[in-house]
Amino acid sequence: MIRSKLNDAQGKEDAPEINLSPLIDCVFILLIFYIVTTVFIEETGVEVNKPEAASASQLDKQSLLIAITADNKVHYAGAEIGVAGVSGIVKRQMNQEVVPVIVQADKLADHGVFSLVYSAAKAAGAEKINFATKD
């Protein structure tokens, strides 16, 4: 108060200031909104050489990915779960939210292992099971 009276007495005015606090608050709110609404895809954690297909379509980004490697090992979220672990993971996910199951099988994987994974997912309550191929 004293300073402004002195400045007024001398004929000088304080320079106007822009308050950035509300702008920063808005940016943080938008950032939080973006993070909350973003869909995170949980990868299988292994590299699979997928076969090619004549007809392919894009699937929903929110899905359950299960991979079968060339040496017939079944992986989910970077961990080897085996065929026996498929039903537990699918049941747990279907209890939370019904999403499609995508099986990413290597083109050198045995058809029998794919069949076992498919059967385990179907028995665990998966309504929609898809097979991943190259784009």
C-alpha positions as CSV (number, residue, x, y, z in Angstrom):
1,M,0.0,0.0,0.0
2,I,2.8,2.4,0.9
3,R,4.6,1.6,-2.4
4,S,1.6,2.3,-4.6
5,K,1.0,5.7,-2.8
6,L,4.6,6.6,-3.4
7,N,4.4,5.6,-7.1
8,D,1.1,7.6,-7.5
9,A,2.8,10.5,-5.8
10,Q,5.7,10.3,-8.3
11,G,3.4,9.8,-11.2
12,K,4.5,6.2,-11.9
13,E,2.2,3.3,-12.2
14,D,2.9,-0.4,-11.5
15,A,3.1,-2.6,-14.6
16,P,0.1,-4.8,-15.0
17,E,0.7,-8.5,-14.2
18,I,-1.0,-11.6,-15.7
19,N,-1.9,-14.2,-13.1
20,L,-1.1,-17.6,-14.6
21,S,-2.5,-19.7,-11.7
22,P,-5.9,-20.3,-13.2
23,L,-4.4,-21.3,-16.5
24,I,-2.1,-23.8,-14.9
25,D,-5.0,-25.2,-13.0
26,C,-7.0,-25.7,-16.2
27,V,-4.0,-27.4,-17.9
28,F,-3.6,-29.8,-14.9
29,I,-7.4,-30.6,-15.0
30,L,-7.2,-31.4,-18.7
31,L,-4.1,-33.6,-18.2
32,I,-5.9,-35.5,-15.4
33,F,-8.9,-35.9,-17.7
34,Y,-6.7,-37.2,-20.5
35,I,-4.9,-39.7,-18.3
36,V,-8.2,-41.1,-16.8
37,T,-9.9,-41.5,-20.2
38,T,-6.9,-43.1,-22.0
39,V,-7.2,-46.8,-22.7
40,F,-4.1,-48.8,-21.9
41,I,-3.4,-52.0,-23.8
42,E,-1.6,-54.7,-21.9
43,E,0.8,-56.3,-24.3
44,T,1.7,-60.0,-24.2
45,G,5.4,-59.4,-23.6
46,V,6.8,-61.7,-26.3
47,E,7.4,-61.2,-30.0
48,V,5.2,-63.4,-32.2
49,N,5.7,-63.9,-35.9
50,K,2.0,-63.8,-37.0
51,P,0.7,-65.5,-40.1
52,E,-0.8,-63.6,-43.0
53,A,-4.5,-63.6,-43.7
54,A,-6.6,-62.9,-46.8
55,S,-9.3,-61.1,-44.9
56,A,-8.4,-59.1,-41.7
57,S,-10.1,-56.4,-39.7
58,Q,-9.2,-54.1,-37.0
59,L,-10.4,-55.1,-33.5
60,D,-11.3,-53.1,-30.4
61,K,-8.3,-51.6,-28.6
62,Q,-9.5,-52.8,-25.3
63,S,-9.0,-56.5,-25.4
64,L,-7.3,-59.4,-23.6
65,L,-4.1,-60.4,-25.5
66,I,-2.7,-64.0,-25.1
67,A,0.4,-65.0,-27.1
68,I,1.6,-68.5,-28.2
69,T,5.3,-68.5,-29.2
70,A,7.0,-70.7,-31.8
71,D,8.1,-73.1,-29.0
72,N,4.4,-73.5,-27.9
73,K,4.7,-71.4,-24.7
74,V,1.6,-69.4,-23.7
75,H,2.3,-65.8,-22.4
76,Y,0.2,-63.1,-20.9
77,A,1.5,-59.6,-19.8
78,G,5.1,-60.7,-20.1
79,A,4.8,-63.9,-18.0
80,E,4.5,-67.5,-19.1
81,I,1.2,-68.8,-17.9
82,G,0.8,-72.1,-19.9
83,V,-2.5,-73.4,-21.2
84,A,-3.7,-74.0,-17.6
85,G,-3.4,-70.3,-16.7
86,V,-5.6,-69.1,-19.6
87,S,-8.9,-69.9,-17.9
88,G,-8.1,-68.1,-14.7
89,I,-7.0,-64.9,-16.5
90,V,-10.0,-64.9,-18.8
91,K,-12.5,-65.5,-15.9
92,R,-10.9,-62.7,-13.9
93,Q,-11.2,-60.3,-16.8
94,M,-14.7,-61.3,-17.7
95,N,-15.8,-60.7,-14.1
96,Q,-14.6,-57.1,-14.4
97,E,-15.6,-56.3,-18.0
98,V,-16.5,-58.3,-21.1
99,V,-13.8,-57.8,-23.7
100,P,-12.7,-59.8,-26.7
101,V,-9.9,-62.2,-26.4
102,I,-7.2,-62.0,-29.0
103,V,-4.8,-65.0,-29.5
104,Q,-1.5,-64.0,-31.1
105,A,-0.1,-67.4,-32.2
106,D,3.2,-67.7,-33.9
107,K,2.9,-69.2,-37.4
108,L,5.2,-72.0,-36.2
109,A,3.1,-72.8,-33.1
110,D,1.3,-76.1,-33.0
111,H,-2.4,-76.0,-33.9
112,G,-3.1,-78.2,-31.0
113,V,-1.8,-75.6,-28.5
114,F,-3.9,-72.9,-30.2
115,S,-6.9,-75.2,-29.9
116,L,-6.3,-75.8,-26.2
117,V,-6.0,-72.0,-25.5
118,Y,-9.1,-71.3,-27.5
119,S,-11.1,-74.0,-25.6
120,A,-9.8,-72.8,-22.2
121,A,-10.8,-69.2,-23.1
122,K,-14.3,-70.3,-24.3
123,A,-14.8,-72.4,-21.2
124,A,-13.9,-69.5,-19.0
125,G,-16.6,-67.3,-20.4
126,A,-15.0,-65.5,-23.4
127,E,-17.8,-64.5,-25.8
128,K,-15.6,-63.3,-28.6
129,I,-12.2,-64.9,-29.4
130,N,-10.1,-63.7,-32.3
131,F,-6.9,-64.7,-34.0
132,A,-4.2,-62.1,-34.7
133,T,-2.6,-61.9,-38.1
134,K,-0.2,-59.6,-39.9
135,D,-1.6,-56.3,-41.0
